[in-house]
Amino acid sequence: MKPLLLLLTIGFLLTAGCSTLSGTLAIISEPEDAAVYLDGEYRGNTPCMVREVQAGNHTLELRHERYPAWRTDLEMGMGEEVEVVADLAENLVPEVTFSCEGPGTYAQGETVSITGYAVTGEGTVSLSVEQLDGERPFAPQSYLLPVDDEYLFEYRLPTDLMPGGRYRLSARLGTGEVENQTLTVLTEGEVNIAVVREIARTYHQTHTYSNADFFVCADMAMDVWNMIETKGIEAKIAVGDVHQRGEAIHEADHAWVLAETSPGEWTAVETTGGFLASDDENYYEGWFFETPRDFKEYIDLSKQYNAEVDKALDLEYRYNRMADTYNERLSKLNSIIDTYNARYAERPLSLEENRDAERMEGRISEQQVELAEMKGQVEQLSREFDAVERGMEEIQAQMMRLVEEIDNL
């Protein structure tokens, strides 16, 4: 119960409009325009004078849409004039709460919608923003927000100038009550990393890397490249060997994706495993392609190169076998010639020896013809092998025109 301020007045005049009884009751409130109920009966709005109030005990209640009901008991004497002054804010129980629309994590530049409830007689609430952590400093900010007649307040907090990190938002009343919330602001790079990570994860859930095959992982890399580019993030298709460094491009056995998550910063995406390989330096050595079209042309050339490699291996095998056979037969022929020279050269021969010498000369001539043919075949295989090697070099040159080393990113 509130104490009464009783004043005896002479000729007291306030706003008319209340009915008259025996005594006079004057009511003033802060703020004004509170509904006046005397013993449960509406008698007007403050400031108000109620006349001819019957002598005795009464209950006075003031009602205002922004404040709890204010009540007091009073005693009225005959012919008495009583003044009641009520501070409606005295009955308030200060309280403040608020929330931020969304999950609590926001991209830098995004606007955070804040709505709150503040029971206060002051009509305002102070909202402050303080950085908890982050790579770049941020000066604390404070905003004085109006509270409406239903104790509601709102604010749209811009994050353009808020560096990435965690922040504490505090809504504070003049009476000391405070409510805190924490939110996180993500930089463009952090947002893009989250987007790329989610793409890799969801793609992996629906695609299985069943074969350790370059052309399978190449198809997967092109799929993920397209998904990342669709999100407005620049991406490149990379090839190389993630298990060892320094391999030549034609020895590349794996494909993955590089995404530019922030200007000049690239993040490696292992498409066959569905994860980011940011900390693995092997994913940042190799070669990359600007578009899948270039990559597809590279793949076609790679298939041609592999076919040429198979052809070269076959020619090398055949050449080596033919050369071994040639050398073996040449050795035997030289042995026969040595025998011939030892038996028949530079001396008179008998008739029988002359016939034997002629037969041996025939054998030598036949084998010389065979060896000459065989030598021609060996030389032909050598020329074919050289031609294949030149073709491989040309294919390699075409492949290199399509790619750029990752070091040049």
Secondary structure, DSSP 8 states (H G I E B T S, - for coil): ---------SS------S--EEEEEEEEEESS--EEEETTEEEEESSEEEEEE-SEEEEEEEEETTEEEEEEEEEE-TT-EEEEEEEGGGG---EEEEEESSSSEEETT-EEEEEEEEE-SSSEEEEEEEEEEESS----EEEEEE--TTSEEEEEEE-TT--SEEEEEEEE-TTS-EEEEEEEEE-HHHHHHHHHHHHHHHHHHH----S--HHHHHHHHHHHHHHHHHTT--EEEEEE-SSSS---GGG--EEEEEEEEETTEEEEEETTTTEE-TT-GGGGSSEEESSHHHHHHHHHHHHHHHHHHHHHHHHHHHHHHHHHHHHHHHHHHHHHHHHHHHHHTTS---HHHHHHHHHHHHHHHHHHHHHHHHHHHHHHHHHHHHHHHHHHHHHHHHHHHH-EEGGG-
